[in-house]
Amino acid sequence: MSRCYRALGHALSGHREESAALSSAALDVARQAGHPFSVTAVLTMRAWANLLCGDPATTEEAAPAALDDAERRGFTLLTGGNLVFHGWALARLGDPLEGLGRVRAGLEAVEATGMRTVRHFQLAVQAEVECAAGQYDAALASVEQGLAEVQATGERFYEAELYRLRAQALAEAGRTGGGDPADDLARAVALARARGPAAPGGPTPECPACAGDRRRGQAVRHLARPVVGQWTAGGLKVRAHDR
């Protein structure tokens, strides 16, 4: 499982090839050991890493396989997680309503187990899919729930993305009240910058709000222009650790 967590770390840092290699190695080890839960867990975390890399195509391939395995073996928590991953992929590939139904079903399944770990991340995924479906009020509510989870649990690896999503929801809905998208985006960038330097010898990681995801990065740059333009004299830069 240690390889899986390293794969997630690389995915958050935008290192797709390293993440994929570690996921594949972990799956080989789990299958050789013949341990059913380990196999399902590794399949699940591979789908998660693909999502964190911002790759809906590979997530759409990985999540259904992990979901089938989890359902067959009765692993409710992993079933819920894979529903979330698959729903995100469907939404990004052009079916936000179908995707949203799966994401919400996944969150309900996870909630039924009493598990709160990574819930702020799952709520961020739900908010992203709700934005894709044009359900901005729901997206804002999901963001608020996610931020409440951050405060309640102290888990905050996806906190920056929650603020970016609130900025996106407010901007796309054309809201004049409820907060300033530029303020939320500035906070997202500041939080991402504070997450720490790259691993020694490795490339500088991108902000988790846009790591490995060019389309999302374009949306961030559009929203960030009024904010980051105050910080940079030349071209717009929103990477987490640009110096």
C-alpha positions as CSV (number, residue, x, y, z in Angstrom):
1,M,0.0,0.0,0.0
2,S,2.9,2.3,0.5
3,R,3.4,2.5,-3.3
4,C,-0.2,3.6,-3.6
5,Y,0.2,6.5,-1.2
6,R,3.4,7.5,-3.0
7,A,1.4,7.3,-6.3
8,L,-1.2,9.7,-4.8
9,G,1.6,12.1,-3.8
10,H,3.1,12.1,-7.2
11,A,-0.4,12.6,-8.7
12,L,-1.0,15.7,-6.5
13,S,2.3,17.0,-7.6
14,G,1.5,16.6,-11.3
15,H,4.0,13.7,-11.9
16,R,1.8,11.4,-14.0
17,E,4.4,8.9,-15.2
18,E,5.7,8.3,-11.7
19,S,2.2,7.9,-10.3
20,A,1.2,5.4,-13.0
21,A,4.4,3.4,-12.5
22,L,3.9,3.1,-8.8
23,S,0.2,2.2,-9.2
24,S,1.1,-0.6,-11.6
25,A,3.8,-1.9,-9.3
26,A,1.5,-1.9,-6.3
27,L,-1.2,-3.8,-8.3
28,D,1.4,-6.5,-9.3
29,V,2.4,-7.0,-5.7
30,A,-1.2,-7.2,-4.4
31,R,-2.1,-9.7,-7.1
32,Q,0.9,-11.8,-6.3
33,A,0.0,-11.8,-2.6
34,G,-3.5,-13.0,-3.5
35,H,-5.0,-10.7,-0.8
36,P,-8.5,-9.7,-2.0
37,F,-8.9,-6.5,-0.1
38,S,-5.4,-5.3,-1.1
39,V,-6.2,-5.9,-4.8
40,T,-9.5,-3.9,-4.5
41,A,-7.8,-1.2,-2.5
42,V,-5.0,-0.8,-5.0
43,L,-7.4,-0.7,-7.9
44,T,-9.4,2.0,-6.1
45,M,-6.3,4.1,-5.4
46,R,-5.2,3.8,-9.0
47,A,-8.5,5.3,-10.1
48,W,-8.0,8.0,-7.4
49,A,-4.5,8.8,-8.7
50,N,-5.8,9.1,-12.2
51,L,-8.4,11.6,-11.0
52,L,-5.8,13.6,-9.2
53,C,-3.8,13.7,-12.4
54,G,-6.8,15.3,-14.0
55,D,-7.2,12.5,-16.5
56,P,-10.9,11.5,-17.0
57,A,-10.1,8.9,-19.7
58,T,-7.9,6.7,-17.6
59,T,-10.1,7.3,-14.6
60,E,-13.1,6.1,-16.6
61,E,-11.2,3.0,-17.4
62,A,-9.9,2.3,-13.9
63,A,-12.9,3.2,-11.7
64,P,-15.4,0.7,-13.2
65,A,-13.0,-2.2,-12.8
66,A,-12.4,-1.2,-9.2
67,L,-16.1,-0.6,-8.6
68,D,-17.0,-4.0,-9.9
69,D,-14.4,-5.7,-7.7
70,A,-15.5,-3.7,-4.6
71,E,-19.2,-4.5,-5.2
72,R,-18.5,-8.2,-5.8
73,R,-16.5,-8.5,-2.6
74,G,-18.8,-6.3,-0.5
75,F,-16.4,-3.5,0.3
76,T,-18.9,-0.7,0.8
77,L,-16.4,2.0,1.5
78,L,-14.4,1.3,-1.6
79,T,-17.6,1.0,-3.6
80,G,-18.5,4.5,-2.6
81,G,-15.1,5.9,-3.4
82,N,-15.2,4.4,-6.9
83,L,-18.6,5.8,-7.6
84,V,-17.2,9.2,-6.9
85,F,-14.3,8.7,-9.2
86,H,-16.4,7.2,-12.0
87,G,-18.9,10.0,-11.7
88,W,-16.2,12.6,-12.0
89,A,-14.9,11.0,-15.1
90,L,-18.3,10.7,-16.7
91,A,-18.9,14.4,-16.0
92,R,-15.6,15.5,-17.5
93,L,-16.2,13.3,-20.6
94,G,-19.5,15.1,-21.3
95,D,-22.2,13.6,-19.1
96,P,-22.4,15.8,-16.0
97,L,-25.9,14.7,-14.9
98,E,-25.1,11.0,-15.0
99,G,-21.8,11.7,-13.4
100,L,-23.4,13.8,-10.6
101,G,-25.8,10.9,-9.8
102,R,-22.9,8.6,-9.3
103,V,-20.9,11.0,-7.2
104,R,-23.8,11.7,-4.9
105,A,-24.5,7.9,-4.6
106,G,-20.9,7.4,-3.8
107,L,-20.9,10.1,-1.0
108,E,-24.0,8.5,0.5
109,A,-22.4,5.1,0.5
110,V,-19.3,6.5,2.2
111,E,-21.3,8.5,4.7
112,A,-23.2,5.3,5.6
113,T,-20.0,3.7,6.8
114,G,-19.3,6.6,9.2
115,M,-15.9,7.3,7.5
116,R,-14.9,10.9,7.3
117,T,-11.3,10.6,6.0
118,V,-10.9,12.4,2.6
119,R,-14.5,13.6,2.8
120,H,-13.5,17.2,2.1
121,F,-11.9,15.9,-1.1
122,Q,-15.0,14.0,-2.1
123,L,-17.1,17.1,-1.5
124,A,-14.8,19.1,-3.7
125,V,-15.3,16.5,-6.5
126,Q,-19.1,16.8,-6.0
127,A,-18.9,20.6,-6.2
128,E,-16.8,20.4,-9.4
129,V,-19.4,18.0,-11.0
130,E,-22.3,20.2,-9.8
131,C,-20.6,23.2,-11.5
132,A,-20.3,21.1,-14.7
133,A,-24.0,20.4,-14.4
134,G,-24.8,24.1,-13.9
135,Q,-26.0,23.5,-10.4
136,Y,-24.2,26.4,-8.8
137,D,-26.2,26.6,-5.5
138,A,-25.5,23.0,-4.9
139,A,-21.8,23.5,-5.7
140,L,-21.5,26.3,-3.2
141,A,-23.3,24.2,-0.6
142,S,-20.8,21.3,-1.2
143,V,-17.9,23.7,-0.9
144,E,-19.2,25.0,2.4
145,Q,-19.6,21.4,3.7
146,G,-16.0,20.6,2.5
147,L,-14.6,23.6,4.3
148,A,-16.5,22.6,7.4
149,E,-14.9,19.1,7.1
150,V,-11.5,20.8,6.9
151,Q,-12.1,22.6,10.2
152,A,-13.6,19.6,11.9
153,T,-10.9,17.0,10.9
154,G,-7.8,19.1,10.2
155,E,-7.4,17.3,6.9
156,R,-6.7,19.9,4.2
157,F,-4.7,18.5,1.3
158,Y,-7.6,19.6,-1.1
159,E,-8.5,22.8,0.7
160,A,-7.1,25.0,-2.0
161,E,-9.3,23.3,-4.6
162,L,-12.4,24.1,-2.4
163,Y,-11.7,27.8,-2.6
164,R,-10.9,27.6,-6.3
165,L,-14.3,25.8,-6.8
166,R,-16.1,28.5,-4.8
167,A,-14.5,31.1,-7.0
168,Q,-15.6,29.2,-10.1
169,A,-19.2,28.7,-8.9
170,L,-19.6,32.3,-8.0
171,A,-18.1,33.6,-11.3
172,E,-20.0,31.2,-13.6
173,A,-23.2,31.9,-11.8
174,G,-22.6,35.7,-12.1
175,R,-23.2,36.2,-8.4
176,T,-22.8,39.7,-7.0
177,G,-23.2,38.5,-3.4
178,G,-21.9,35.7,-1.4
179,G,-18.2,36.5,-1.7
180,D,-15.7,37.8,-4.3
181,P,-14.3,35.1,-6.6
182,A,-11.0,36.9,-6.8
183,D,-10.6,36.7,-3.0
184,D,-11.3,33.0,-3.0
185,L,-8.9,32.4,-5.8
186,A,-6.2,34.4,-4.1
187,R,-6.7,32.3,-1.0
188,A,-6.5,29.1,-3.1
189,V,-3.2,30.1,-4.6
190,A,-1.8,31.1,-1.2
191,L,-2.8,27.8,0.3
192,A,-1.3,25.9,-2.6
193,R,2.0,27.8,-2.2
194,A,2.1,27.0,1.5
195,R,1.8,23.2,0.9
196,G,5.6,22.8,0.7
197,P,8.4,22.5,-1.8
198,A,9.0,19.8,-4.4
199,A,10.7,16.6,-3.4
200,P,14.5,16.8,-3.5
201,G,15.7,16.4,-7.1
202,G,12.1,16.4,-8.4
203,P,10.3,18.9,-10.5
204,T,8.4,21.7,-8.8
205,P,4.8,20.6,-8.2
206,E,1.9,22.5,-9.5
207,C,-0.9,23.9,-7.4
208,P,-3.3,21.0,-6.5
209,A,-6.1,23.1,-8.0
210,C,-4.7,22.6,-11.5
211,A,-2.0,19.9,-11.3
212,G,-1.9,17.8,-14.3
213,D,-5.0,19.4,-15.8
214,R,-4.7,21.8,-18.6
215,R,-8.4,22.6,-19.0
216,R,-8.8,23.3,-15.3
217,G,-5.6,25.4,-15.5
218,Q,-7.1,27.5,-18.2
219,A,-10.2,28.2,-16.1
220,V,-8.0,29.1,-13.1
221,R,-5.9,31.5,-15.2
222,H,-9.1,33.1,-16.5
223,L,-10.4,33.6,-13.0
224,A,-7.0,34.5,-11.6
225,R,-6.2,37.3,-14.0
226,P,-7.3,40.2,-11.8
227,V,-5.6,38.7,-8.8
228,V,-2.3,37.3,-10.0
229,G,-1.9,40.2,-12.4
230,Q,-1.1,42.3,-9.3
231,W,1.8,39.9,-8.4
232,T,3.4,39.3,-11.8
233,A,4.8,41.9,-14.1
234,G,4.8,39.6,-17.2
235,G,2.7,36.6,-18.1
236,L,0.2,35.1,-15.8
237,K,1.5,32.3,-13.5
238,V,-0.6,30.3,-11.1
239,R,1.7,27.4,-10.3
240,A,1.9,26.8,-6.6
241,H,5.6,27.2,-6.2
242,D,6.7,29.7,-8.8
243,R,9.3,31.9,-7.2
